[in-house]
Amino acid sequence: MIPAMTSLATLPRLTSHQDTPHHIANLSLVNIAARQRMLSQRMILQTVMATNDDAEWLRAAQSSLRIFTESQHHLRATIEQLEPASARKITEAYEGSNGVGPTVNTFMHLMRSALDQIESGSPRSADTTAELVGHTDRILTALNTATTAFDEVGQARSDTMMKELAGIVEDIQGVAKEAKVVSFNAQVMAARAGQHGREFAVVANVLSDITGEIDRLTRKAAVLAERSRSK
């Protein structure tokens, strides 16, 4: 019998960078989800090859299953770090009425059973492996669905960040404009002060240069933000 779907609460929580497996540490959630699709197909091939009493293929399949399982736990555990809307989307993708969680769990259970049976020389390994191969299309479809959900979450977070960036750039531009006015007035006052305003004029000129550089950088940031939004 296939075990019931693991709840989010019972999944291992990765609380620090030290707890995160090295094969996950530098990947985004959507990249991890996309890699799961490739791993699922690789594991099936490795398992089929391992049925020929090939210890090397068996070890390769076991290693792939470990990576797949750790990655899956990581994807599910990170739901606690997402904002509510994103968390709901991922929860729905896995646990909704058409959620992919049961399919992924069934696949991992079949994979683990097949490898254990191959390693122990069980006569049931051929049937379990055949059942696993029959699961190929279903697991690929399920993992595609999960990848799409994580991609949408990533895009939503990116859009929010770009809006915030655009707001910050706008605020900086406003400050730069005010600084330009102050710089101009300072230069006028320095000119009126004549000899006594020379040092003040130097400060006013430096301020003018700074505001000019700020203006240039904010225009560049605005262009980059607009370019990112249009992609």
Secondary structure as UniProt FT lines:
FT   HELIX           8..10
FT   HELIX           17..19
FT   HELIX           22..25
FT   HELIX           29..50
FT   TURN            51..53
FT   HELIX           55..77
FT   HELIX           78..81
FT   HELIX           84..95
FT   TURN            97..98
FT   HELIX           101..120
FT   TURN            123..124
FT   HELIX           125..134
FT   HELIX           136..193
FT   HELIX           194..197
FT   HELIX           198..230
//
